[in-house]
C-alpha cells in the first residue's frame, strides 16, 4: 500500500539523490498522523463543548485525584504554558463554572485550582470521546503492533520529555 509520504520520498530521491531522505519516511508520517490526531481531538472535545486547552487543564486536575486540585504552578508544569497564559485559562474556566479558585491552606498568598463537578463530568465525557476517536485511528493495528509502535515512539520521545526546563 502506497501513501503520500512514499510519493514525497520518491520525488526527493529523484530530485536530490545526493541526500539521505530516509528520516522523511518515518517523521513525515508522524507529522501527518499528528495532524489527523489533532483534528480527531478537536472534534472529540468540541462534541463536549471544550477546546483542546480546556481539556488539557481539566484533565490535569482530574488526573490529580480527589479532591481534583492543583496549584497554578503544578498546572504550568503539566500543560507547558506560561504563567500569564495559565492565569487567563483559569479565569476563563472559572467563568464557565468548570474550575474554582480556593485559598491554599499551606500558603496564605497562594491559591489552588479545583475541578468543579461540572468540570469533572465534562473532562470524563470528553476523555471517553477522545478514546473512541483514537481507537478508530489505531483500528488497523493489532494489539501487538500497537504495543510495538508505542515502545518505538517512547524511545524517540523520552529524551525530549526529560530535558530540564
C-alpha positions in Angstrom: 0.0 0.0 0.0 1.5 3.4 -1.1 0.8 6.6 0.7 1.5 10.3 0.2 4.9 10.0 2.0 6.0 7.3 -0.4 5.4 9.7 -3.3 7.1 12.6 -1.5 10.2 10.4 -0.7 10.4 9.1 -4.2 10.3 12.7 -5.6 13.1 13.8 -3.3 15.2 10.8 -4.1 14.8 11.6 -7.8 15.4 15.3 -7.4 18.1 15.1 -4.7 19.9 11.7 -5.0 22.8 13.3 -3.0 20.7 13.4 0.2 19.6 10.6 2.5 15.9 11.2 2.8 15.2 8.2 4.9 14.2 10.3 8.0 11.2 11.5 6.0 9.8 8.0 5.7 9.2 8.0 9.5 9.0 11.6 10.6 6.8 12.8 7.7 4.3 10.1 8.7 4.5 11.0 12.3 3.8 14.6 11.3 0.9 13.7 9.1 -0.5 11.4 11.8 -0.2 14.2 14.3 -2.3 16.5 12.1 -5.0 13.8 11.8 -4.9 13.2 15.5 -5.2 16.9 16.2 -8.4 17.0 14.1 -9.8 14.0 15.9 -9.0 15.5 19.3 -10.6 18.8 18.4 -13.7 17.0 17.2 -14.0 14.9 20.3 -13.6 17.9 22.6 -16.0 20.1 20.6 -18.7 17.4 21.0 -18.4 18.2 24.7 -18.2 22.0 24.4 -14.4 22.1 25.1 -11.4 23.4 23.3 -8.1 21.5 23.4 -6.5 23.8 26.0 -9.6 23.4 28.2 -9.4 19.7 28.0 -5.7 19.8 28.9 -6.3 21.8 32.1 -9.4 19.9 33.2 -7.8 16.5 32.7 -4.6 17.6 34.5 -6.9 18.4 37.5 -8.8 15.1 37.0 -5.7 13.0 37.0 -4.6 14.6 40.3 -7.2 12.5 42.0 -9.6 13.6 44.8 -10.1 16.5 45.6 -9.0 17.2 41.9 -7.0 20.3 42.7 -3.5 21.6 41.9 -1.6 24.8 42.3 -1.3 27.1 39.3 2.4 26.2 39.3 1.7 22.5 39.1 -0.7 23.2 36.2 2.0 25.1 34.4 4.3 22.1 34.7 1.7 19.7 33.3 0.5 21.9 30.5 3.7 23.6 29.4 2.3 27.2 29.1 3.5 30.5 30.6 2.1 31.8 33.9 0.2 34.6 32.2 -1.4 32.1 29.8 -2.4 29.8 32.7 -3.9 32.7 34.7 -6.0 33.6 31.6 -7.1 29.9 31.2 -8.0 29.5 34.8 -10.1 32.7 34.6 -11.9 31.5 31.6 -12.6 28.1 33.0 -13.8 29.6 36.3 -16.2 31.9 34.4 -17.6 28.7 32.7 -18.0 27.1 36.1 -15.6 24.2 35.3 -13.0 25.1 38.0 -12.9 27.2 41.1 -10.1 29.0 42.9 -9.6 28.2 46.6 -7.1 29.6 49.2 -4.1 27.4 49.6 -4.1 26.3 53.3 -0.4 25.8 53.2 0.4 29.3 51.7 -1.6 32.3 52.7 -0.7 34.1 49.4 -1.3 31.0 47.2 -4.4 29.6 45.6 -5.4 26.1 44.5 -7.4 25.4 41.4 -10.1 22.8 41.9 -12.3 21.0 39.4 -16.0 21.5 39.9 -18.4 18.6 39.5 -19.4 20.0 36.0 -15.7 20.3 35.1 -15.1 16.7 36.2 -18.1 15.4 34.2 -17.1 17.3 31.1 -13.5 16.1 31.3 -14.7 12.5 31.8 -17.1 12.6 28.8 -14.5 14.3 26.6 -11.9 11.7 27.5 -14.3 8.9 26.6 -15.0 10.6 23.2 -11.3 11.1 22.6 -10.5 7.4 23.3 -13.2 6.4 20.8 -11.6 8.6 18.2 -8.1 7.3 19.0 -9.3 3.6 18.9 -10.7 4.3 15.4 -7.3 5.7 14.3 -5.5 2.6 15.6 -8.1 0.1 14.4 -5.8 -1.2 11.5 -3.2 -2.3 14.0 -3.2 -5.4 16.1 -2.7 -5.2 19.9 0.9 -6.4 19.4 1.6 -3.8 16.7 0.1 -1.0 18.9 2.4 -2.1 21.7 5.4 -2.2 19.5 4.6 1.2 18.0 4.1 2.7 21.5 7.5 1.3 22.6 9.3 2.7 19.5 7.6 6.1 19.8 8.5 6.2 23.5 12.1 5.6 22.6 12.0 8.7 20.4 10.0 11.0 22.7 11.5 10.1 26.1 14.7 12.3 25.6 12.5 15.3 24.9 10.4 14.7 28.0 13.5 14.5 30.2 15.1 17.8 29.1 15.3 20.1 32.1 13.4 23.5 31.9 
